[in-house]
Amino acid sequence: MGCGNTRVNAKEEKIPYSKTNNKKDESILKKFEASSKSSTIVEWKNLTIDQVIYLDLLSYLSENNQIKSFIFKNVDISGDFDKLIELAKILMHKENLKNLEFHSLSNLGNKKGKSIAKIMKHCKNVERIVIDNIDLEEEDAEFIGCILKNFTESLVYFQISLVFFGRQMRNFLDGLYSNNEIQEIVLNKINLTEDYFIFLLEAVSTNKCLIRLDVSNNPIKEGARGFIDYPLRNLKTLQMNNCDIDDNNLSVLLKGLYNNRCLRILEINQNQITADACNDIALFFQGNDYLETIYMLNNKIKKDVLCDYLNSDNLSKVVLD
């Protein structure tokens, strides 16, 4: 299964269609009809619908040539068919599409990663894609990696959250090697372990456009040492909240970031940092006057202890409980 293998078989199964007579369903259709047909921002949110209503919504969407943003959030669609394949057939023709978001979707059927890749293959102007809490399988990792690898000109923001690729994580991260244009990457709660995190840093190390990296809620731990070899010196914002970072990990992290003259915001909230890290924090500020704010909420360190190590200017940069 390769990156170029994103074409759905031309002989696709047709989904049976029948008009609804349910007044509740008619109300849903009426509510979403106008925006789906003509709005530049189409949002399908908080819906529990059946196959017939979904196909009606897709028929409305097919008429919309102005759409720039499509947000699909918390929608449960009954019926045993591949929902995203049907959506891909419509969105692949929307040349003006710039923002694509999938949030909290279940019962989507098979070939989800392949369908998203198909949309991206045809929508060359997409700048922003969010995949949040949808039931992807391990085999979808390669297709999501292909999105990152093949769409290097327009894509500037990529977020994937609450998705688990297991042993296929590397196939997903491999897509970042070829993308040197993306500016913001958010990989939140995807079970990014120490070794995979270092692989991620290596993959993005040649990207001079990357200004924000958020890897919060992952068991990175000692993976922070990756910044020694891959310091990402163009980063402006680094978010590593709830990443199991202790004092030793923080010491290595700060050494890796020491010569970063672009970093303005560092978030390391909800970790395992104690007063034993005070000296390392002080040494960092002695050589780096560029960092504007370091967030350290919900750690085991207090500001009144840190004040013995930092001058008032540097102390004002630290946000603690």
VOPAGU-2260 file (C-alpha; in pm, 1 decimal, decimal comma):
REM VOPAGU-2260
SITE   aa  ch    i         X         Y         Z
SITE  MET   A    0       0,0       0,0       0,0
SITE  GLY   A    1     186,0     308,1    -124,1
SITE  CYS   A    2     134,0     681,3    -128,7
SITE  GLY   A    3      14,8     685,1    -484,9
SITE  ASN   A    4    -249,7     423,1    -413,5
SITE  THR   A    5    -522,0     665,1    -306,0
SITE  ARG   A    6    -761,4     615,2    -600,1
SITE  VAL   A    7   -1087,8     446,4    -509,0
SITE  ASN   A    8   -1195,4     172,9    -746,7
SITE  ALA   A    9   -1408,3     321,8   -1021,9
SITE  LYS   A   10   -1667,5      52,6    -967,0
SITE  GLU   A   11   -1791,5     188,7    -636,2
SITE  GLU   A   12   -2096,8      51,7    -463,2
SITE  LYS   A   13   -2397,1     277,9    -498,2
SITE  ILE   A   14   -2580,1     363,0    -178,1
SITE  PRO   A   15   -2959,2     315,8    -195,9
SITE  TYR   A   16   -3149,6     642,5    -168,7
SITE  SER   A   17   -3501,7     707,8     -41,1
SITE  LYS   A   18   -3666,8    1031,8      65,5
SITE  THR   A   19   -3745,7    1072,5     432,3
SITE  ASN   A   20   -4092,1    1141,4     565,2
SITE  ASN   A   21   -3981,7    1189,1     924,8
SITE  LYS   A   22   -4061,3    1542,8    1049,4
SITE  LYS   A   23   -3756,8    1548,0    1277,2
SITE  ASP   A   24   -3535,4    1452,5     984,7
SITE  GLU   A   25   -3698,2    1717,1     767,1
SITE  SER   A   26   -3620,5    1973,6    1037,7
SITE  ILE   A   27   -3252,7    1872,7    1030,8
SITE  LEU   A   28   -3242,5    1903,9     654,2
SITE  LYS   A   29   -3405,7    2244,8     663,3
SITE  LYS   A   30   -3160,1    2365,5     927,4
SITE  PHE   A   31   -2853,1    2267,6     726,3
SITE  GLU   A   32   -2980,6    2312,9     370,6
SITE  ALA   A   33   -2894,7    2678,7     312,1
SITE  SER   A   34   -2546,3    2669,5     462,9
SITE  SER   A   35   -2458,2    2339,1     297,9
SITE  LYS   A   36   -2558,6    2469,0     -43,4
SITE  SER   A   37   -2399,4    2813,6     -42,1
SITE  SER   A   38   -2197,2    2906,7     268,3
SITE  THR   A   39   -1819,0    2943,7     256,8
SITE  ILE   A   40   -1807,2    2777,7     601,3
SITE  VAL   A   41   -2007,3    2455,6     632,8
SITE  GLU   A   42   -2036,4    2300,1     978,7
SITE  TRP   A   43   -2211,3    1972,8    1044,4
SITE  LYS   A   44   -2208,3    1940,3    1422,4
SITE  ASN   A   45   -2378,9    1738,3    1696,5
SITE  LEU   A   46   -2595,4    1521,8    1474,5
SITE  THR   A   47   -2737,7    1172,4    1502,4
SITE  ILE   A   48   -2869,9    1087,4    1159,3
SITE  ASP   A   49   -2939,1     792,9     933,6
SITE  GLN   A   50   -2807,2     707,4     591,2
SITE  VAL   A   51   -3088,1     883,4     404,4
SITE  ILE   A   52   -3039,7    1216,9     581,7
SITE  TYR   A   53   -2665,1    1197,5     534,7
SITE  LEU   A   54   -2702,4    1146,0     160,5
SITE  ASP   A   55   -2946,0    1437,5     143,7
SITE  LEU   A   56   -2688,2    1659,0     317,0
SITE  LEU   A   57   -2424,6    1541,8      71,5
SITE  SER   A   58   -2650,0    1631,6    -219,3
SITE  TYR   A   59   -2680,4    1984,1     -78,7
SITE  LEU   A   60   -2304,1    2004,3     -36,7
SITE  SER   A   61   -2249,4    1896,3    -396,3
SITE  GLU   A   62   -2417,3    2221,5    -510,3
SITE  ASN   A   63   -2180,6    2441,9    -307,0
SITE  ASN   A   64   -1900,1    2588,9    -514,8
SITE  GLN   A   65   -1812,2    2858,7    -259,5
SITE  ILE   A   66   -1707,6    2635,6      28,8
SITE  LYS   A   67   -1372,7    2718,3     187,9
SITE  SER   A   68   -1410,2    2542,7     524,1
SITE  PHE   A   69   -1576,4    2211,1     610,3
SITE  ILE   A   70   -1611,2    2107,1     975,2
SITE  PHE   A   71   -1751,3    1761,1    1055,2
SITE  LYS   A   72   -1791,9    1726,1    1432,9
SITE  ASN   A   73   -1967,0    1485,8    1669,2
SITE  VAL   A   74   -2182,6    1326,0    1401,4
SITE  ASP   A   75   -2309,4     969,3    1436,2
SITE  ILE   A   76   -2440,5     819,1    1113,3
SITE  SER   A   77   -2622,8     487,3    1122,1
SITE  GLY   A   78   -2604,1     240,0     836,7
SITE  ASP   A   79   -2345,9      -8,8     719,6
SITE  PHE   A   80   -2158,4     185,0     450,7
SITE  ASP   A   81   -1835,5     384,7     422,8
SITE  LYS   A   82   -1936,6     738,0     514,5
SITE  LEU   A   83   -1610,7     916,3     434,4
SITE  ILE   A   84   -1592,3     760,7      88,2
SITE  GLU   A   85   -1926,6     921,5       7,6
SITE  LEU   A   86   -1803,6    1253,2     147,4
SITE  ALA   A   87   -1478,9    1227,1     -49,4
SITE  LYS   A   88   -1675,7    1198,2    -373,8
SITE  ILE   A   89   -1819,9    1543,7    -304,3
SITE  LEU   A   90   -1531,1    1733,3    -143,8
SITE  MET   A   91   -1274,0    1621,1    -401,2
SITE  HIS   A   92   -1436,9    1864,6    -644,3
SITE  LYS   A   93   -1421,0    2168,7    -412,4
SITE  GLU   A   94   -1121,6    2359,0    -547,0
SITE  ASN   A   95   -1157,5    2651,0    -303,3
SITE  LEU   A   96   -1148,9    2432,5       9,8
SITE  LYS   A   97    -886,1    2559,4     255,4
SITE  ASN   A   98    -989,3    2417,0     594,6
SITE  LEU   A   99   -1089,1    2056,0     661,5
SITE  GLU   A  100   -1177,0    1931,1    1010,7
SITE  PHE   A  101   -1294,7    1593,1    1141,5
SITE  HIS   A  102   -1385,4    1576,6    1512,8
SITE  SER   A  103   -1535,9    1301,5    1730,1
SITE  LEU   A  104   -1677,2    1081,6    1456,8
SITE  SER   A  105   -1776,3     718,2    1496,0
SITE  ASN   A  106   -1928,4     441,7    1282,3
SITE  LEU   A  107   -1753,1     572,4     972,6
SITE  GLY   A  108   -1696,6     236,7     805,9
SITE  ASN   A  109   -1370,9     139,1     636,7
SITE  LYS   A  110   -1108,6     320,4     428,2
SITE  LYS   A  111   -1116,4     638,4     636,8
SITE  GLY   A  112    -752,1     732,6     591,3
SITE  LYS   A  113    -777,6     652,6     220,9
SITE  SER   A  114   -1084,2     876,8     187,0
SITE  ILE   A  115    -918,1    1172,4     361,2
SITE  ALA   A  116    -612,3    1127,9     139,5
SITE  LYS   A  117    -838,3    1123,0    -166,3
SITE  ILE   A  118    -993,9    1456,1     -65,6
SITE  MET   A  119    -649,9    1607,9     -13,5
SITE  LYS   A  120    -522,2    1468,9    -344,6
SITE  HIS   A  121    -776,2    1675,1    -535,5
SITE  CYS   A  122    -804,9    1977,4    -303,1
SITE  LYS   A  123    -460,1    2121,5    -361,1
SITE  ASN   A  124    -534,8    2449,2    -179,0
SITE  VAL   A  125    -613,7    2304,1     164,1
SITE  GLU   A  126    -410,2    2496,8     421,5
SITE  ARG   A  127    -539,3    2343,9     741,8
SITE  ILE   A  128    -641,3    1990,3     835,8
SITE  VAL   A  129    -760,9    1861,1    1174,7
SITE  ILE   A  130    -820,4    1492,3    1253,1
SITE  ASP   A  131    -946,5    1470,3    1610,2
SITE  ASN   A  132   -1084,6    1162,5    1784,6
SITE  ILE   A  133   -1199,7     957,6    1490,3
SITE  ASP   A  134   -1175,1     579,7    1475,3
SITE  LEU   A  135    -884,6     533,4    1236,8
SITE  GLU   A  136    -713,7     197,3    1212,0
SITE  GLU   A  137    -340,9     123,9    1207,2
SITE  GLU   A  138    -344,2      77,1     829,4
SITE  ASP   A  139    -468,2     435,9     787,4
SITE  ALA   A  140    -132,5     563,7     916,1
SITE  GLU   A  141      31,9     534,2     574,0
SITE  PHE   A  142    -243,3     732,0     403,9
SITE  ILE   A  143    -228,1    1009,8     663,6
SITE  GLY   A  144     149,5    1014,1     618,4
SITE  CYS   A  145      91,1    1053,9     246,4
SITE  ILE   A  146    -113,2    1367,3     311,8
SITE  LEU   A  147     185,7    1522,7     483,8
SITE  LYS   A  148     432,6    1397,5     225,1
SITE  ASN   A  149     245,9    1494,6     -90,3
SITE  PHE   A  150      86,5    1824,9       3,1
SITE  THR   A  151     388,3    2039,0      72,6
SITE  GLU   A  152     290,3    2367,3     -90,4
SITE  SER   A  153     -35,7    2474,2      70,9
SITE  LEU   A  154     -63,4    2283,7     401,7
SITE  VAL   A  155      49,3    2507,2     689,7
SITE  TYR   A  156    -141,4    2360,1     986,6
SITE  PHE   A  157    -178,4    1992,5    1072,3
SITE  GLN   A  158    -342,6    1851,1    1384,2
SITE  ILE   A  159    -409,4    1493,7    1482,1
SITE  SER   A  160    -544,5    1414,1    1828,1
SITE  LEU   A  161    -677,9    1109,9    2011,4
SITE  VAL   A  162    -581,8     878,8    1727,5
SITE  PHE   A  163    -368,4     569,5    1783,8
SITE  PHE   A  164    -160,1     415,6    1506,4
SITE  GLY   A  165      21,7     161,2    1721,2
SITE  ARG   A  166     305,1      -9,0    1534,0
SITE  GLN   A  167     232,3     200,7    1224,8
SITE  MET   A  168     328,0     527,5    1396,9
SITE  ARG   A  169     651,7     550,5    1201,3
SITE  ASN   A  170     465,5     529,7     868,6
SITE  PHE   A  171     261,9     828,5     977,3
SITE  LEU   A  172     560,2    1033,0    1101,0
SITE  ASP   A  173     758,5     947,5     789,0
SITE  GLY   A  174     532,0    1184,1     596,2
SITE  LEU   A  175     687,9    1480,9     776,0
SITE  TYR   A  176    1031,2    1422,9     621,0
SITE  SER   A  177     924,7    1570,7     287,5
SITE  ASN   A  178     713,5    1856,9     418,6
SITE  ASN   A  179     926,6    2165,6     476,7
SITE  GLU   A  180     644,7    2420,8     448,9
SITE  ILE   A  181     414,4    2326,8     735,5
SITE  GLN   A  182     415,6    2591,9    1009,2
SITE  GLU   A  183     217,2    2434,9    1294,0
SITE  ILE   A  184     203,0    2070,7    1401,7
SITE  VAL   A  185     -24,3    1949,2    1681,2
SITE  LEU   A  186       9,7    1583,9    1782,1
SITE  ASN   A  187    -198,5    1556,2    2095,9
SITE  LYS   A  188    -260,7    1231,6    2279,9
SITE  ILE   A  189    -151,7     991,5    2006,7
SITE  ASN   A  190      74,1     777,2    2229,8
SITE  LEU   A  191     391,1     939,0    2099,4
SITE  THR   A  192     656,4     752,0    2297,5
SITE  GLU   A  193    1020,5     848,9    2359,4
SITE  ASP   A  194    1168,4     689,1    2047,7
SITE  TYR   A  195     888,2     806,4    1820,2
SITE  PHE   A  196     927,1    1159,4    1953,2
SITE  ILE   A  197    1297,0    1163,8    1862,9
SITE  PHE   A  198    1204,3    1029,3    1519,0
SITE  LEU   A  199     954,2    1317,1    1489,2
SITE  LEU   A  200    1222,5    1575,3    1575,6
SITE  GLU   A  201    1454,1    1426,5    1315,5
SITE  ALA   A  202    1174,5    1433,6    1055,5
SITE  VAL   A  203    1098,5    1804,2    1106,3
SITE  SER   A  204    1458,0    1915,1    1169,6
SITE  THR   A  205    1498,6    2047,3     813,3
SITE  ASN   A  206    1171,6    2240,7     820,2
SITE  LYS   A  207    1265,5    2607,9     859,6
SITE  CYS   A  208     899,6    2714,1     846,8
SITE  LEU   A  209     791,1    2523,0    1158,2
SITE  ILE   A  210     711,0    2778,3    1428,8
SITE  ARG   A  211     481,7    2580,3    1660,1
SITE  LEU   A  212     500,7    2224,6    1786,9
SITE  ASP   A  213     244,0    2087,7    2033,1
SITE  VAL   A  214     305,2    1731,2    2152,8
SITE  SER   A  215     108,3    1754,4    2477,3
SITE  ASN   A  216     -43,1    1451,1    2648,8
SITE  ASN   A  217     210,6    1200,3    2520,8
SITE  PRO   A  218     451,7     977,2    2723,6
SITE  ILE   A  219     764,4    1151,0    2590,1
SITE  LYS   A  220     969,4    1132,3    2911,6
SITE  GLU   A  221    1338,5    1097,6    2822,0
SITE  GLY   A  222    1260,1    1166,6    2457,0
SITE  ALA   A  223    1323,0    1531,9    2546,2
SITE  ARG   A  224    1690,2    1452,3    2486,4
SITE  GLY   A  225    1611,4    1465,8    2116,0
SITE  PHE   A  226    1642,8    1844,1    2128,1
SITE  ILE   A  227    2017,6    1804,9    2184,1
SITE  ASP   A  228    2058,0    1667,4    1829,9
SITE  TYR   A  229    1757,7    1841,2    1674,5
SITE  PRO   A  230    1711,9    2179,5    1849,1
SITE  LEU   A  231    1453,4    2318,6    1600,9
SITE  ARG   A  232    1591,7    2669,4    1629,0
SITE  ASN   A  233    1309,5    2834,7    1432,8
SITE  LEU   A  234    1040,5    2729,0    1680,4
SITE  LYS   A  235     848,3    3012,7    1844,2
SITE  THR   A  236     613,5    2798,9    2054,9
SITE  LEU   A  237     680,4    2457,4    2208,7
SITE  GLN   A  238     403,9    2283,4    2406,6
SITE  MET   A  239     491,9    1973,0    2605,8
SITE  ASN   A  240     217,6    1965,5    2867,2
SITE  ASN   A  241     158,5    1637,9    3051,2
SITE  CYS   A  242     451,4    1456,7    2888,1
SITE  ASP   A  243     595,3    1284,7    3198,5
SITE  ILE   A  244     888,8    1525,5    3211,8
SITE  ASP   A  245    1080,7    1512,1    3537,9
SITE  ASP   A  246    1374,8    1723,0    3659,6
SITE  ASN   A  247    1633,1    1524,0    3464,4
SITE  ASN   A  248    1429,4    1540,2    3144,4
SITE  LEU   A  249    1381,1    1913,6    3191,6
SITE  SER   A  250    1754,8    1964,6    3236,7
SITE  VAL   A  251    1824,1    1797,5    2902,1
SITE  LEU   A  252    1535,7    1980,8    2733,9
SITE  LEU   A  253    1663,7    2322,0    2845,5
SITE  LYS   A  254    2014,3    2237,9    2723,4
SITE  GLY   A  255    1868,2    2153,5    2383,8
SITE  LEU   A  256    1677,1    2481,8    2370,6
SITE  TYR   A  257    1955,6    2693,8    2516,7
SITE  ASN   A  258    2069,2    2844,5    2185,8
SITE  ASN   A  259    1723,0    2889,6    2041,1
SITE  ARG   A  260    1684,1    3261,6    1969,5
SITE  CYS   A  261    1333,3    3231,4    1823,0
SITE  LEU   A  262    1152,5    3048,6    2103,6
SITE  ARG   A  263     910,4    3280,7    2281,3
SITE  ILE   A  264     671,4    3042,2    2459,5
SITE  LEU   A  265     750,0    2714,2    2635,4
SITE  GLU   A  266     465,3    2519,3    2795,0
SITE  ILE   A  267     556,6    2237,1    3032,1
SITE  ASN   A  268     245,3    2232,0    3249,8
SITE  GLN   A  269     130,1    1923,5    3438,6
SITE  ASN   A  270     462,2    1739,4    3449,3
SITE  GLN   A  271     680,3    1609,8    3734,4
SITE  ILE   A  272     907,6    1909,3    3784,9
SITE  THR   A  273    1020,7    1987,6    4140,6
SITE  ALA   A  274    1230,4    2247,5    4319,8
SITE  ASP   A  275    1539,5    2046,8    4222,8
SITE  ALA   A  276    1505,1    2196,0    3873,1
SITE  CYS   A  277    1552,3    2555,7    3993,7
SITE  ASN   A  278    1922,9    2568,5    3918,3
SITE  ASP   A  279    1877,0    2438,3    3562,7
SITE  ILE   A  280    1605,7    2696,9    3499,6
SITE  ALA   A  281    1834,8    2971,3    3630,7
SITE  LEU   A  282    2122,8    2856,1    3407,3
SITE  PHE   A  283    1892,6    2858,6    3106,4
SITE  PHE   A  284    1785,0    3218,0    3165,2
SITE  GLN   A  285    2144,3    3327,5    3214,1
SITE  GLY   A  286    2221,9    3242,0    2852,8
SITE  ASN   A  287    1882,8    3286,4    2688,1
SITE  ASP   A  288    1714,1    3623,2    2713,2
SITE  TYR   A  289    1472,8    3559,6    2425,4
SITE  LEU   A  290    1215,8    3333,6    2590,7
SITE  GLU   A  291     919,1    3547,7    2695,8
SITE  THR   A  292     707,2    3300,8    2893,6
SITE  ILE   A  293     753,0    2956,7    3041,7
SITE  TYR   A  294     434,0    2794,4    3170,5
SITE  MET   A  295     487,8    2547,2    3454,2
SITE  LEU   A  296     143,8    2510,9    3610,7
SITE  ASN   A  297      50,0    2193,2    3797,1
SITE  ASN   A  298     406,1    2089,0    3876,8
SITE  LYS   A  299     571,4    2029,4    4213,7
SITE  ILE   A  300     755,6    2360,1    4220,7
SITE  LYS   A  301     648,3    2693,7    4369,5
SITE  LYS   A  302     732,5    3046,8    4268,6
SITE  ASP   A  303     850,7    3147,4    4614,1
SITE  VAL   A  304    1125,7    2883,9    4588,1
SITE  LEU   A  305    1223,2    2984,2    4235,8
SITE  CYS   A  306    1259,1    3349,5    4336,8
SITE  ASP   A  307    1582,6    3258,6    4517,8
SITE  TYR   A  308    1736,5    3160,1    4182,4
SITE  LEU   A  309    1599,2    3416,5    3935,7
SITE  ASN   A  310    1606,9    3793,9    3914,8
SITE  SER   A  311    1275,9    3978,1    3900,7
SITE  ASP   A  312    1276,5    4008,6    3520,3
SITE  ASN   A  313    1323,9    3639,3    3460,9
SITE  LEU   A  314    1090,1    3545,3    3743,1
SITE  SER   A  315     813,5    3744,7    3575,4
SITE  LYS   A  316     848,7    3516,8    3271,5
SITE  VAL   A  317     758,9    3205,2    3472,4
SITE  VAL   A  318     392,6    3114,7    3520,7
SITE  LEU   A  319     347,2    2890,8    3824,3
SITE  ASP   A  320      67,6    2798,5    4064,3
